[in-house]
Amino acid sequence: MKRVLLPVAALALLGAGLWFGLTSGAKSPSLAVAALLPKETLAVVHLPDLNTTRAQWQQTDIYRLWSEPAVQDFLARPLSRNPDAWAGAQQLEQFEPLEAKDLFVAVVPVGERNLRLLGGFRFKGTRQDVEKLLGPWRERSWPARPETVQHQQHQIEVRREGGMLLATVYAADWFLAANDVPVLQTLLDRLDDRTPDAAAPLLADQEYVSATGRMPVEYAFFGYARLAGFFERLPAALPPGSTVQEGSLVRRIRSIAAATKFEGGKIRDVMFVTMPKADEMGELTRGSLSLTTANSFLYFAGMLHPTGDVSPQSGPAALTPGLPTALQGMLTRLARGGTTRDEWENTFGAEVGVIGDWQPESRFPSLLATLPVKDFAKANEMLANIAGADEENAWTTSERDGVRYYTQPPANPMVPVAPTVAISNQLLVAGLDAPSVEAAMQRAVGRNPGLAASASFETASRLVPTPRYSFTYVDLALLYTRLDAAVRPMLIMAAAFMPGITERVDLGKLPPADVVVRHLGPTVVSQSYDADGYVLASVGSISIYHAALGIAAATGAGVDFYRRQNQMIAEPDDAAAPAVHDPDAEPTPPTEEPDEEQEP
């Protein structure tokens, strides 16, 4: 009998161990912090292991680029002008002996309109070790004499300064802080398991659990924000006349969760937006991929989702959130012509494509936007109406090989931008210059593999889930190579005419392009809908958030440069204009100088 029971018991223990390992291993590290926070928490940021995150960060491509001797040599001068810029990084290094884990900061509501902050972390060592780091900062920022509030076995230190409050406490291996004593006391009760309501923690919120279920099991950073109900309170906080449009996509967002993970030198980001699904627009085909070339640094394909009729009241932004700017002007003019949503959907397909191409011999990149055409006659009529309604800029029309072209002359001869739209019975292509648009239309009728033939594109595409709603690919190495070739001579010339630049940066030490490029790889982003929200996943040498900020900054700088160039031509400097002689004007009599007093 024992011989039978022992194997059975061993198998049972093995099965229990496997079950425990699988189920416990699949839990998100954020759940430990979520068990301490109230269910109504509005936002939380969590770093599970500070030392591990720092070690993984130092293995990323972008950190290795930062560590290149040529890059450090180039940055030495600007960094010397601001020695405090990296004080935060040095302070983080001081935390390393504490082996800080589960660092978190949260925002919780108190009453109808008040918000409170709380945070903390677990540490290894003694309280004195923590005080060596936090004590001096606390004394400088909160110099007033502290008071002590007893809560169960805990002693809460409370400091007040200028109407503000800081409450801190040690509980086992936790250091906790808040700007409200009752909020901190509630947190201690959860930590000590004295909260009677089991449904009270954030961990019991189904929406939070659903969002965290889309996050990677291991991550370096996690953030969560609850937006449901926020927009209902927003009108009271906005100035008169400022409102968030009713029914807009933003108001339909209930919550946002995001996590970042460092893996294999790359940065992997996942974002989940809880919101209802937009109207079904079909499957993403990436049909515009055939318009790309080996010199394409940007490719985007996404579903164009009209949220209402194309009307002057709704405007293009309400009609197509996130649509590339190249098509926004066209939609505005269509709105003025009274085009309805049904007419638009019956004329054009739902999938929009954006392509950035930069030929080696070109100083500027070319940008294209594409749409499938369902009804050539109706689409051509719409474009003709747009061209005829534009009174400020004349459009010229031409036709070659069955393709109709609408082109504007450059608004500024110094900037080679001539908006062009081409339309065939299958495709609409809009671009910033006629040659690139015509070349794209020629590729459309051929068998051009485009980026699909690139090994780096194929490899990068496999790193993200299959996209159902949108897909983005950015070749950072190609983009930087072209930027370096175009901008480096301009920077050197600018330094010659503006010597003040050399006081801030030594352009002669600008790192060679190959030093930078060897640390840059493609960044890919996919977006799909999963059950109750949109999942956005990205992998690349830089984070999607860094890329978004960089693109926004570059776009803003480009728009500002273009605006200034037009303004300089339209409004020449009055001070530089030559004086015009008016023969009818009376001459101004000379001013008589007093005679100098002569010495006797």
C-alpha positions in Angstrom: 0.0 0.0 0.0 2.8 2.4 0.9 4.4 1.7 -2.5 1.2 2.9 -4.2 0.7 5.9 -1.9 4.2 7.3 -2.2 4.2 7.7 -6.0 0.7 9.2 -5.8 1.8 11.6 -3.1 4.9 12.5 -5.1 2.9 13.1 -8.2 0.4 15.2 -6.3 3.2 17.3 -4.7 4.8 17.7 -8.2 1.5 18.8 -9.7 0.8 21.2 -6.9 4.3 22.7 -7.3 3.9 23.1 -11.0 0.5 24.7 -10.6 1.8 27.1 -8.0 4.8 28.0 -10.0 2.8 28.6 -13.2 0.0 30.6 -11.5 2.2 32.6 -9.2 4.8 33.3 -11.9 2.1 34.7 -14.3 1.0 37.4 -11.8 2.0 40.9 -12.6 4.3 42.5 -10.1 1.9 45.5 -9.9 -0.6 43.3 -8.0 1.5 43.6 -4.8 1.1 47.4 -4.8 -2.5 47.3 -6.1 -3.4 45.3 -2.9 -2.3 48.3 -0.8 -4.2 51.0 -2.8 -7.8 51.9 -2.6 -10.2 50.7 -5.3 -10.9 54.3 -6.4 -7.2 55.1 -7.1 -7.0 57.4 -10.1 -3.4 56.8 -11.2 -0.4 54.8 -10.1 3.2 54.4 -11.3 5.2 51.3 -10.3 8.9 50.3 -10.6 9.2 46.7 -9.4 13.0 46.6 -9.0 15.2 49.7 -9.3 18.6 48.0 -9.4 17.4 45.4 -12.0 15.9 48.2 -14.1 19.2 50.2 -14.0 21.2 47.1 -15.0 18.9 46.3 -17.9 18.8 50.0 -19.1 22.6 50.0 -19.3 22.4 47.1 -21.8 20.0 48.9 -24.2 21.1 50.2 -27.6 20.3 53.8 -26.7 22.4 53.7 -23.5 25.4 52.2 -25.4 25.1 55.0 -27.8 25.2 57.5 -24.9 28.3 55.7 -23.6 30.2 56.0 -26.9 33.4 58.0 -26.3 32.7 60.2 -29.3 29.3 61.0 -28.0 30.5 61.8 -24.5 33.3 64.0 -26.0 30.7 65.9 -28.1 28.4 66.4 -25.1 31.1 67.4 -22.7 30.8 71.1 -23.4 26.9 71.4 -23.2 26.9 69.2 -20.1 29.5 71.4 -18.4 27.2 74.4 -18.7 24.5 72.6 -16.7 26.2 70.4 -14.1 23.0 69.8 -12.2 21.3 68.1 -15.2 22.3 64.7 -14.1 22.0 65.1 -10.4 19.0 62.8 -10.4 20.9 60.0 -12.0 23.6 60.3 -9.3 21.0 60.2 -6.6 19.6 57.0 -8.1 23.1 55.5 -7.8 23.0 56.2 -4.1 19.9 54.1 -3.8 21.7 51.0 -5.1 22.8 49.6 -1.7 19.1 49.8 -0.5 18.0 47.4 -3.3 14.8 49.4 -3.5 11.8 47.4 -4.8 8.1 48.1 -5.5 8.7 51.9 -5.8 5.3 53.5 -6.4 3.5 56.8 -6.6 -0.3 57.0 -6.6 -3.1 59.6 -6.9 -6.2 58.9 -4.8 -9.4 61.0 -4.6 -10.6 62.4 -1.3 -14.1 63.6 -1.4 -15.6 65.0 -4.6 -12.8 67.4 -5.8 -9.7 66.7 -3.7 -6.7 64.6 -4.7 -4.0 63.2 -2.5 -0.5 61.7 -3.3 1.1 58.7 -1.7 4.0 56.6 -2.4 6.8 54.4 -1.0 9.2 51.5 -1.6 10.6 48.4 0.1 14.3 48.4 1.1 17.0 46.2 2.3 19.0 47.3 5.3 18.1 49.5 8.3 16.0 52.6 8.6 19.2 54.5 9.3 20.4 53.6 5.8 17.3 55.1 4.3 17.6 58.2 6.5 21.1 58.8 5.3 19.6 59.4 1.8 16.2 60.9 2.5 16.9 62.7 5.8 19.0 65.6 4.3 16.4 66.2 1.5 13.6 66.2 4.0 15.3 68.6 6.3 16.0 71.0 3.4 12.5 70.9 2.0 10.6 70.7 5.2 12.7 72.5 7.9 9.8 73.0 10.4 10.0 70.9 13.5 8.1 67.6 12.9 5.3 66.2 15.0 4.5 62.5 15.7 1.2 60.9 15.2 0.7 57.4 16.7 -1.3 54.9 14.6 -1.5 51.4 16.1 2.2 50.4 16.4 3.4 52.9 13.8 4.8 56.4 14.5 4.0 58.7 11.6 6.3 61.8 11.3 4.3 64.8 10.1 6.0 68.0 8.7 4.2 71.2 7.7 5.5 73.9 5.5 3.6 76.8 3.8 0.2 75.1 4.0 1.6 71.8 2.7 2.0 68.5 4.6 4.4 65.6 4.4 3.7 62.4 6.4 6.2 59.6 6.4 6.4 56.3 8.2 8.4 53.1 8.4 6.5 49.8 8.5 8.7 46.6 8.5 10.8 46.9 5.3 8.5 49.7 3.8 9.1 53.4 3.6 5.8 55.2 3.0 4.9 58.8 2.4 1.7 60.9 1.7 0.5 64.4 1.8 -2.5 63.4 3.9 -2.4 61.6 7.3 -5.7 59.7 7.0 -4.7 58.4 3.6 -1.4 57.1 5.0 -3.2 55.5 7.9 -5.5 53.6 5.5 -2.4 52.4 3.6 -0.9 51.1 6.8 -4.1 49.3 7.7 -4.0 47.5 4.4 -0.3 46.7 4.9 -1.2 45.2 8.3 -4.2 43.4 7.0 -6.6 45.4 9.2 -9.0 46.5 6.4 -12.4 44.8 6.9 -13.6 45.4 3.3 -12.0 42.8 1.1 -13.4 44.5 -2.1 -11.7 47.9 -1.1 -8.3 47.5 -2.7 -7.5 48.4 -6.3 -6.7 44.8 -6.9 -10.5 44.1 -6.7 -11.2 46.6 -9.5 -12.1 44.5 -12.6 -11.1 47.2 -15.1 -7.7 47.5 -13.5 -7.2 43.7 -13.5 -8.3 43.5 -17.1 -5.8 46.2 -18.1 -2.9 44.7 -16.2 -3.6 41.4 -17.8 -2.4 42.9 -21.2 0.9 43.9 -19.7 4.1 41.8 -19.8 4.6 39.6 -16.7 8.0 41.3 -16.1 8.5 45.0 -16.8 10.8 47.9 -15.8 8.0 50.5 -15.5 4.2 50.4 -15.3 1.7 53.2 -15.2 -2.1 53.2 -15.0 -4.6 56.1 -15.2 -8.4 55.9 -14.8 -10.2 58.5 -17.0 -13.8 57.3 -16.5 -15.7 60.1 -14.9 -12.8 62.6 -15.4 -14.4 64.3 -18.3 -17.6 64.8 -16.4 -15.8 66.9 -13.9 -13.7 68.6 -16.6 -16.1 71.4 -17.7 -16.1 72.9 -14.2 -12.3 73.2 -14.2 -12.0 74.6 -17.7 -12.3 78.3 -18.6 -15.6 79.5 -20.2 -16.0 78.3 -23.8 -13.4 75.5 -23.4 -15.0 72.0 -23.7 -14.1 68.5 -24.7 -16.3 67.6 -27.6 -19.2 65.3 -26.6 -18.9 61.9 -28.2 -15.2 62.3 -29.2 -12.9 59.4 -29.0 -11.1 60.9 -26.1 -14.2 61.0 -23.9 -14.8 57.3 -24.6 -11.5 56.3 -23.0 -12.1 54.7 -19.6 -8.5 53.9 -18.6 -5.0 53.7 -19.9 -2.3 51.2 -18.8 1.3 51.2 -20.1 4.4 49.2 -19.4 8.0 49.3 -20.6 10.4 46.4 -20.7 14.1 46.2 -21.6 14.9 43.1 -23.6 17.9 42.1 -25.8 19.0 45.7 -26.0 15.6 46.8 -27.3 12.9 48.8 -25.6 9.5 47.0 -25.6 6.4 49.1 -24.8 2.8 47.9 -24.4 -0.1 50.2 -23.9 -3.8 49.2 -23.4 -6.6 51.8 -23.8 -9.9 50.6 -22.4 -12.7 52.0 -24.6 -15.5 50.8 -26.9 -14.4 49.6 -30.3 -14.9 51.9 -33.3 -17.0 50.8 -36.2 -15.8 47.7 -38.0 -13.6 48.8 -40.9 -12.3 45.5 -42.1 -8.8 43.9 -41.9 -5.6 45.8 -42.3 -4.0 44.7 -45.5 -0.9 47.0 -45.8 -1.6 47.2 -49.5 0.4 50.5 -49.7 3.6 48.6 -48.8 4.2 48.2 -52.5 4.7 51.9 -52.8 7.8 51.9 -50.5 11.4 51.6 -51.6 14.7 50.6 -50.2 15.1 54.3 -49.2 11.9 54.4 -47.2 12.5 55.3 -43.5 8.8 55.5 -42.5 5.8 53.3 -43.3 2.4 53.6 -41.7 -0.8 51.8 -42.5 -4.0 52.3 -40.5 -7.8 52.2 -40.7 -9.4 55.6 -41.4 -12.4 55.9 -39.2 -14.8 58.7 -39.8 -16.8 59.4 -36.6 -19.5 61.4 -38.2 -20.5 63.3 -41.4 -17.9 65.4 -43.1 -19.2 68.8 -42.2 -17.8 72.2 -41.3 -19.2 71.8 -37.8 -17.3 68.5 -37.1 -14.1 69.5 -38.8 -11.4 67.2 -40.0 -9.9 66.5 -36.5 -13.3 65.2 -35.3 -13.7 63.2 -38.5 -10.4 61.4 -38.6 -8.5 61.5 -35.3 -4.8 60.8 -35.9 -5.0 61.2 -39.7 -1.8 62.6 -41.2 -1.8 66.3 -41.7 -1.3 65.9 -45.4 -5.0 64.9 -45.8 -6.5 67.3 -43.2 -6.7 70.2 -45.6 -8.3 68.1 -48.2 -11.0 67.0 -45.7 -11.6 70.5 -44.6 -12.4 71.6 -48.2 -14.6 68.5 -48.7 -16.5 69.5 -45.6 -17.2 72.9 -47.1 -18.5 71.2 -50.2 -21.1 69.2 -48.1 -19.6 65.7 -48.6 -21.3 63.2 -46.3 -19.8 60.3 -44.5 -21.6 57.8 -46.8 -20.3 59.5 -49.9 -16.8 59.4 -48.5 -17.0 55.7 -47.6 -18.5 54.8 -51.0 -15.7 56.7 -52.8 -12.5 55.8 -50.9 -11.3 52.7 -49.0 -10.8 52.6 -45.3 -7.0 52.0 -45.1 -4.7 55.0 -45.2 -1.0 54.7 -45.8 1.8 57.1 -45.0 5.3 56.7 -46.5 8.5 58.6 -45.8 11.2 58.2 -48.5 14.6 59.8 -48.6 16.8 59.3 -51.6 20.6 59.5 -51.0 21.0 62.5 -53.4 18.1 64.5 -52.0 18.4 67.3 -49.4 14.8 66.7 -48.2 12.6 63.6 -47.6 9.4 63.1 -49.5 6.2 62.3 -47.6 3.3 60.5 -49.2 -0.3 59.7 -48.0 -2.4 57.1 -49.9 -6.0 55.9 -50.0 -7.7 53.2 -52.0 -10.2 54.4 -54.6 -13.6 52.7 -55.0 -15.3 55.2 -57.4 -12.8 57.1 -59.7 -15.5 59.4 -61.1 -16.7 60.5 -57.7 -13.2 60.9 -56.3 -12.1 62.9 -59.3 -15.2 65.2 -58.9 -14.3 65.7 -55.2 -10.7 66.7 -56.1 -11.9 69.0 -58.8 -14.2 70.7 -56.3 -11.2 71.1 -53.9 -9.0 72.6 -56.5 -11.8 75.0 -57.7 -12.6 76.1 -54.1 -9.0 77.1 -53.3 -9.0 80.8 -54.2 -5.6 81.5 -52.6 -3.6 78.9 -54.5 -4.1 77.9 -58.1 -4.1 74.2 -58.9 -3.0 72.9 -62.3 -4.3 69.6 -63.7 -2.6 67.1 -66.0 -3.1 63.5 -67.1 -0.5 60.8 -67.9 -1.0 57.1 -68.3 -4.6 57.2 -67.0 -3.6 59.1 -63.9 -5.0 62.6 -63.1 -2.6 64.9 -61.3 -3.5 68.1 -59.3 -0.5 70.2 -58.5 0.1 73.6 -56.7 3.2 75.7 -57.4 5.6 76.2 -54.5 4.5 78.8 -52.0 8.2 79.6 -51.3 10.9 79.2 -53.9 13.4 78.6 -51.1 11.5 75.5 -49.9 10.7 72.9 -52.7 7.2 72.0 -51.5 4.6 71.7 -54.3 1.5 69.8 -52.9 0.5 67.2 -55.5 -2.4 64.8 -55.6 -2.6 61.9 -58.1 -5.7 59.7 -58.6 -6.2 56.6 -60.6 -9.1 54.1 -60.7 -7.5 52.2 -57.8 -5.4 54.6 -55.8 -5.1 58.2 -54.5 -1.6 59.5 -53.6 -0.9 62.9 -52.0 2.6 64.2 -51.5 4.7 67.3 -51.1 6.2 67.3 -54.6 5.2 66.1 -58.0 8.2 63.8 -58.9 7.8 61.7 -55.7 4.0 61.3 -56.3 4.5 60.4 -60.0 7.2 57.8 -59.0 4.8 56.3 -56.4 2.0 55.9 -59.0 4.5 54.1 -61.3 5.4 51.7 -58.5 1.8 51.0 -57.9 1.2 49.6 -61.4 4.4 47.5 -61.3 5.4 44.5 -59.1 7.5 46.4 -56.6 8.2 44.5 -53.4 9.3 47.6 -51.5 10.2 47.1 -47.9 8.6 43.6 -47.9 11.9 42.4 -49.5 14.0 43.9 -46.7 15.3 41.4 -44.1 15.3 44.0 -41.4 11.7 45.0 -42.1 10.6 41.3 -42.0 12.5 40.6 -38.7 11.2 43.8 -37.0 7.6 43.1 -38.0 7.7 39.7 -36.3 8.6 41.3 -33.0 5.1 42.7 -32.5 1.7 41.1 -32.6 -0.1 40.9 -36.0 -1.7 44.4 -36.4 -5.4 44.7 -37.0 -5.9 48.4 -36.8 -2.6 50.1 -37.6 1.1 49.4 -38.2 4.2 51.7 -38.1 7.8 51.0 -39.1 10.6 53.5 -38.7 14.1 52.8 -39.9 16.1 55.0 -37.4 19.5 54.1 -38.9 18.5 55.2 -42.4 16.8 58.3 -41.1 19.8 59.4 -39.1 22.2 58.7 -42.0 20.2 61.0 -44.3 19.8 63.6 -41.6 23.5 63.6 -40.9 24.4 64.0 -44.6 21.9 66.9 -45.0 22.3 68.8 -41.7 26.0 68.4 -40.9 27.2 70.8 -43.6 24.5 73.3 -42.6 25.6 73.2 -38.9 29.2 73.8 -39.8 28.2 76.8 -42.0 26.0 78.1 -39.2 28.8 77.9 -36.7 31.0 80.1 -39.1 28.3 82.8 -39.2 27.2 82.5 -35.6 30.3 82.2 -33.4 28.1 82.1 -30.3 27.1 78.5 -31.1 30.7 77.3 -30.3 30.3 78.5 -26.7 27.5 75.9 -26.2 28.6 73.0 -28.4 31.7 72.0 -30.4 30.3 71.1 -33.8 33.7 69.8 -34.9 33.2 67.0 -32.5 29.9 65.9 -33.8 30.0 62.1 -33.8 30.5 60.3 -37.1 27.3 58.9 -38.5 28.6 55.3 -38.3 29.2 55.6 -34.6 25.5 56.6 -34.1 24.0 54.3 -36.7 25.5 51.1 -35.3 23.3 51.5 -32.2 20.1 52.2 -34.0 17.7 49.7 -35.3 14.1 49.7 -36.7 11.2 50.6 -34.4 7.9 48.9 -35.1 4.4 49.6 -33.7 1.3 47.5 -34.0 -2.3 48.3 -32.8 -5.2 45.9 -32.5 -8.5 45.7 -30.6 -8.8 43.0 -27.9 -12.1 42.4 -26.1 -12.6 45.7 -24.4 -9.8 48.0 -25.6 -7.0 48.8 -28.0 -3.6 47.2 -27.5 -0.6 49.1 -28.8 2.8 47.3 -28.8 6.2 48.6 -30.0 9.7 47.3 -30.1 12.8 49.2 -31.1 16.0 51.0 -30.2 14.0 53.8 -28.7 10.8 53.9 -26.8 7.6 54.8 -28.7 7.1 57.7 -26.3 10.6 59.0 -27.1 9.9 58.6 -30.8 6.5 60.4 -30.5 8.2 63.3 -28.7 11.0 63.5 -31.2 8.7 63.4 -34.2 6.5 66.1 -32.6 9.6 68.3 -31.9 11.0 67.8 -35.4 7.6 68.5 -37.0 7.1 71.6 -34.9 10.6 72.9 -35.8 10.0 72.2 -39.5 6.6 73.9 -39.5 8.1 76.9 -37.6 11.0 77.1 -40.1 8.6 77.0 -43.1 6.4 79.7 -41.5 9.4 81.9 -40.9 10.7 81.5 -44.5 7.3 82.5 -45.9 7.0 85.4 -43.5 10.5 86.7 -44.5 9.5 86.7 -48.1 6.0 88.1 -47.6 7.1 90.8 -45.1 10.7 92.0 -46.0 12.6 93.8 -43.3 11.6 97.5 -43.4 15.0 98.5 -42.0 16.7 97.1 -45.0 14.6 98.9 -47.6 16.3 101.9 -49.3 15.1 105.4 -48.5 13.0 107.0 -51.2 13.6 110.8 -51.9 10.4 112.9 -51.9 11.1 116.2 -53.9 8.0 117.9 -52.4 9.1 117.4 -48.8 10.5 120.4 -47.1 14.2 120.0 -46.2 15.0 119.8 -42.5 17.1 122.7 -41.4 20.5 121.9 -40.0 20.9 122.0 -36.3 23.2 124.8 -35.2 25.8 123.7 -32.9 26.8 126.3 -30.1 30.2 127.8 -30.6 32.8 126.4 -28.3 33.9 128.8 -25.6 37.3 130.1 -26.6 40.0 130.5 -24.0 41.1 134.0 -23.3 
